[in-house]
Amino acid sequence: MTIERAAEPFLLIKNLVKEFDGVRAVNDVSVAINKGEIFALLGSSGCGKSTLLRMLAGFETPTSGAITLAGQDIVSVPPYQRPINMMFQSYALFPHLSVWDNIAFGLRRDGLPKDEIAARVEKMLSLVQLTDYAKRKPHQLSGGQQQRVALARSLAKRPQLLLLDEPLGALDKKLRERTQMELVSIIEEVGVTCVMVTHDQDEAMSMATRIAVMSAGRILQVGAPDEIYETPNCRFVADFIGSVNLFNGSVAEDEADHVVIDSLEGKHYVTHGITGTLGMPVSVAVRPEKIAVQAEAPTREQRAKAAEHGYNCVEGVITGISYFGNETSYHITLGSGMVLKASRTNVARHDDAALKRDQRVVAWWDGADVVVLTS
Amino acid sequence: MNFLKNLFKHPGRSTVIAVPFLWLTFAFLIPFLIVLRISFTDLDSSDGNPFGTLMTVVDGVITLKVKIANYLFIAQDELYALTYLNSIKFAAITAALCLAIGYPFAYFMARARPAVRPVLLMLVMMPFWTSFLLRIYAWKGILANNGILNSFLIDIGVITEPLHLMNTQFSLIIGMVYAYLPFMILPLYANLVKMDVRFIEAAADLGATPWQTFWRVTVPLSKSGIIAGTMLVFIPAVGEYVIPELLGGPETLMIGRQLWDEFFTNNDWPLASSVTVVVILLILVPMAIFNKYQAEQEARK
């Protein structure tokens, strides 16, 4: 009995559907979230992630399906009675209340004694390092400070579940990177289970313990950030997270320990088996950073590492170079007309063998660094 | 000097500013100064001409005659104090009732689907398409002893004798609230429709019941709309003449009525002008200062 309970996930979403005027914004979503997790819903705008979050908060009523929090069905519980608090996109801090009163707002609604409220607000203020700003109004704070007030306000009631709606969306890039770390460390310190919504994959990758990639109201894949990145389960996820080269082809050889895929650009040797049949149309996904680019043909040793002769190796012309400082990205146009993206980390300050535009190059990669996508 | 320099430096800007500036000067400031001037005229020494000269030059002696008897009279006569208080009282009741009725009205309009909002707005403004006088007169037909309301109540057997509703405080307030309600609804609606629903959701999220959310968040955030609406109702209601005249009774003497009597019945323009000046000094000036203070507070945000 106890074992079963421990196995029960903290937040369970089951077959959740939300329709707006007959259109399914959230389409049969089921996901289980464990206690203490930071779970990210990642997708582009209109994919249903915000609607899902709003159903957790109680602002939208599901058309069908169930949401259970710690074993209790919360679908029919109004938002003001749920043990869930949300940090809103662009914060929604009450403009007529001071920082102190904003944080105390939820505690006052619970009818806590005055000194207890004061103690908790003070604790929250010191947690987000805003003790000196207690008397200010929200409009007198910078974006980063407002974000911390919003966090303090949503944590003050010690919710069982914290919802973050685009938590860093309103901050500029430099501040965002610093705040990401800060936010995660505060959430971990408090130990609250957290569901966040974001369209920014960097934000999801760096903050979340697990990510659900959403598209058109459905969850396509759930997994840890590295799982999502290195073993995407479909073309959409592979393409959505980071950048990827997709070769369309068909299965030419299907063995338990390897497969060979035929494509217009050449043969691909993949060092893992797939579930499929010969001749089945598939895509081969290769990340740009897994591709080596060089002016001369790969040496025998390099080839041995990559695959058999002639596999996983293409020739082309560099038609575009983007320099980012830490790395350089190359666009290589292949004979088939496909543009291959490859990137190289700039380890040395001055690269004597720097590749030039219009240069003929050979690009190759390891058969272990490839993912075959069947859908 | 600086002012003139700027005037010629930016002719386009000056022209644009000049239009409202001239309008305020000719439509408000100068008429007010004329009224102020008339209020000091001594009718006895100017053959009943309210514009009679205040200054005479006789044998090289300039005599300036400023009659302040009217102001003293107003200050001493209990009737005027009572009329002023009455005006403020009825205007305040009107404003309060308009707020109580208009707020939910504006709230539901603002929360209605965007497609139906223009229709609702149109319905609020619809009465303006009929003559104001006619609309007020219609209330006579409803509230009179043999009017629609009394006939209806007698027909359904609630009462046997007609209620005396006309020419009472009740009929006056009904008429005033009816006439001024749109002036309360429109600024409130404009304010509420702009309000971010996320504030309401945030309050609910933090555990506030709908009722608490309304009082703790919605009302404080619509403060400027409440002030604007109250001003728009209260200020004209203080000087209202037509409604007290048509629907009011002997116990509802208001300052507008008093003005009319002084101007047209007693033909005492200076006294009437003094009454006006006192209204402005006693009611409008404090309100203007309050408004300015409010605006400054808003600006600081």
Chai-1 contact restraints between the chains, C-beta under 6 A:
chainA,res_idxA,chainB,res_idxB,connection_type,confidence,min_distance_angstrom,max_distance_angstrom,comment,restraint_id
A,A57,B,D205,contact,1.0,0.0,6.0,A-B,restraint_1
A,F59,B,E201,contact,1.0,0.0,6.0,A-B,restraint_2
A,P79,B,A204,contact,1.0,0.0,6.0,A-B,restraint_3
A,P79,B,D205,contact,1.0,0.0,6.0,A-B,restraint_4
A,Y80,B,A204,contact,1.0,0.0,6.0,A-B,restraint_5
A,Y80,B,G207,contact,1.0,0.0,6.0,A-B,restraint_6
A,Y80,B,A208,contact,1.0,0.0,6.0,A-B,restraint_7
A,Y80,B,T209,contact,1.0,0.0,6.0,A-B,restraint_8
A,N85,B,D205,contact,1.0,0.0,6.0,A-B,restraint_9
A,M86,B,D205,contact,1.0,0.0,6.0,A-B,restraint_10
A,F88,B,R198,contact,1.0,0.0,6.0,A-B,restraint_11
A,F88,B,A202,contact,1.0,0.0,6.0,A-B,restraint_12
A,A92,B,R198,contact,1.0,0.0,6.0,A-B,restraint_13
A,A92,B,F199,contact,1.0,0.0,6.0,A-B,restraint_14
A,A92,B,A202,contact,1.0,0.0,6.0,A-B,restraint_15
A,H96,B,P220,contact,1.0,0.0,6.0,A-B,restraint_16
A,F105,B,L206,contact,1.0,0.0,6.0,A-B,restraint_17
A,G106,B,L206,contact,1.0,0.0,6.0,A-B,restraint_18
A,G106,B,G207,contact,1.0,0.0,6.0,A-B,restraint_19
A,R109,B,G207,contact,1.0,0.0,6.0,A-B,restraint_20
A,R109,B,A208,contact,1.0,0.0,6.0,A-B,restraint_21
A,D110,B,G207,contact,1.0,0.0,6.0,A-B,restraint_22
A,H139,B,K301,contact,1.0,0.0,6.0,A-B,restraint_23
